[in-house]
Amino acid sequence: MEEGDAVIALPSSGVHSNGFSLVRKVFDIENADLLSPRKELGGKGLGETLLTPTRIYVKPVLALLKKVHVRAISHITGGGFYENIPRSIPDGLCAEIEKNSVKVPPVFDLIMETGNIPERDMFNTFNMGVGMTVIVPEQEKETALAVLKENGENPYVAGKIVRDTEEKVRLV
């Protein structure tokens, strides 16, 4: 891994299985109306939205590994960005994620607003719409995006690798 490498995001299908203890508390699930359509969820009910099946990335990532030099892969599970991405970043480097590039589905905004949860805590608990990140050399970024698209993903560049001796992931 080196400075300038691209961080590519693979969108999640929603909450996946991360942070459900907090979700249950925020929405008081035992007493919540889970079936009624909600405008902020695109007309879906809370129950349907929360139970959207987890995306599986095996086939697209295997195809990517055959065509591009993948430097790192991070599955964004419990612990969100701040606990998962750093595991694959060597000392002296940092994944700098452009917050504005992250395509956050409405369910996360609803969780944040309903539970009055700070943004930092949201990115430290949930996938925020990114189920997986892959880090590839900058010069292979376009090929990586094309391979992932050919294999059913809707990837996008979420950031880059920068030099940093203090942090392994930073949202800017």
C-alpha positions in Angstrom: 0.0 0.0 0.0 1.3 3.5 -0.8 0.3 7.1 -0.7 -2.2 8.0 -3.4 -3.9 4.5 -3.6 -7.6 4.8 -4.1 -10.2 3.7 -1.6 -13.2 2.2 -3.4 -16.5 1.8 -1.6 -19.0 -1.1 -2.3 -22.4 0.0 -1.2 -24.3 -2.0 1.5 -27.9 -3.0 1.2 -28.6 -1.2 4.5 -27.9 -1.8 8.1 -26.8 -5.4 7.5 -26.4 -7.0 10.9 -24.4 -4.1 12.5 -25.5 -2.2 15.5 -28.9 -3.9 16.0 -28.8 -3.4 19.8 -28.7 0.3 19.2 -31.3 0.1 16.4 -33.7 -1.8 18.7 -33.2 0.9 21.4 -33.5 3.9 19.1 -36.8 2.7 17.5 -38.2 0.9 20.6 -38.7 -2.1 18.2 -41.0 -4.0 20.5 -43.5 -1.1 20.4 -42.7 0.4 17.0 -44.9 0.4 13.9 -42.8 -1.7 11.6 -45.2 -2.1 8.8 -46.5 1.4 7.8 -44.8 3.0 4.8 -42.5 5.9 5.8 -41.8 8.7 3.4 -38.2 9.1 4.7 -37.6 5.4 3.8 -38.9 5.8 0.2 -42.3 4.4 1.1 -41.0 1.2 2.8 -41.8 0.2 6.3 -39.2 0.3 9.1 -39.3 -3.5 9.5 -38.8 -4.1 5.8 -35.9 -1.6 5.7 -34.2 -3.1 8.7 -34.5 -6.6 7.5 -33.1 -6.0 4.0 -30.8 -9.0 3.4 -27.0 -8.4 3.8 -25.1 -8.0 0.5 -22.5 -10.6 -0.2 -19.4 -9.4 -2.0 -17.6 -12.7 -2.7 -18.1 -13.0 -6.5 -17.4 -9.3 -7.4 -14.3 -9.3 -5.2 -13.0 -12.6 -6.6 -13.4 -11.1 -10.1 -11.6 -8.0 -9.0 -8.7 -10.0 -7.6 -8.1 -11.6 -11.0 -7.8 -8.3 -12.8 -6.3 -5.7 -10.4 -3.7 -5.6 -7.7 -5.9 -5.2 -4.6 -3.8 -3.9 -1.7 -6.4 -4.3 1.0 -10.0 -5.2 1.6 -12.1 -4.2 4.6 -15.6 -5.6 5.4 -17.4 -2.7 7.2 -19.2 -4.5 10.0 -19.8 -3.7 13.7 -17.3 -1.0 14.5 -18.0 0.9 11.3 -15.2 2.8 9.5 -13.1 3.5 12.5 -12.6 0.0 13.6 -12.6 -2.0 10.4 -10.6 0.0 7.8 -7.5 0.6 10.1 -6.9 -3.2 10.4 -5.6 -3.2 6.8 -3.6 0.1 6.9 0.1 -0.1 7.6 1.8 2.2 10.0 2.5 5.7 8.6 -0.5 5.6 6.3 -4.1 6.6 6.6 -7.3 6.0 4.6 -8.7 9.5 4.1 -12.4 9.2 3.4 -14.4 12.0 1.8 -17.5 12.1 3.9 -19.4 13.9 1.1 -18.7 11.0 -1.2 -20.2 8.4 1.1 -23.7 7.5 -0.2 -25.6 7.2 3.1 -29.0 5.5 2.8 -31.9 7.3 4.5 -32.2 4.6 7.2 -29.0 5.9 8.7 -30.2 9.5 8.8 -33.3 8.2 10.5 -31.3 6.3 13.1 -29.1 9.3 13.7 -32.0 11.8 14.0 -34.3 9.5 16.1 -31.6 8.5 18.5 -29.8 11.8 18.6 -26.6 10.0 17.8 -23.5 12.0 16.9 -22.1 11.5 13.4 -18.8 10.2 14.7 -20.6 7.5 16.7 -22.7 6.6 13.6 -19.5 6.0 11.5 -18.1 4.0 14.5 -21.1 1.7 14.8 -22.7 1.3 11.4 -21.5 0.8 7.8 -23.3 4.0 6.8 -24.0 2.5 3.4 -20.6 1.1 2.7 -20.4 -2.7 3.1 -16.9 -3.1 2.0 -13.9 -1.1 0.9 -11.1 -2.1 -1.4 -7.8 -0.3 -1.8 -6.2 -0.4 -5.2 -3.3 1.5 -6.9 -4.4 4.9 -8.3 -3.5 3.8 -11.8 -5.7 0.7 -11.6 -8.7 2.6 -10.1 -10.7 2.8 -13.3 -10.2 -0.9 -14.1 -11.3 -1.8 -10.6 -14.4 0.3 -10.9 -15.2 -1.3 -14.3 -14.7 -4.9 -13.0 -16.9 -4.3 -10.0 -19.6 -2.8 -12.1 -19.5 -5.7 -14.6 -20.0 -7.9 -11.6 -23.2 -6.2 -10.3 -21.8 -3.6 -7.9 -22.2 0.1 -7.9 -18.7 1.1 -6.7 -17.4 4.6 -6.2 -14.2 6.2 -5.0 -14.6 7.2 -1.4 -11.1 8.4 -0.6 -7.4 7.9 -0.9 -4.4 6.8 1.1 -2.3 9.6 2.6 0.7 9.8 4.9 -0.2 10.0 8.6 1.5 8.8 11.7 -1.4 9.6 14.1 -4.5 8.0 12.5 -5.3 5.0 10.2 -8.6 6.4 9.0 -9.9 10.0 8.8 -13.2 11.3 7.5 -12.9 14.7 6.0 
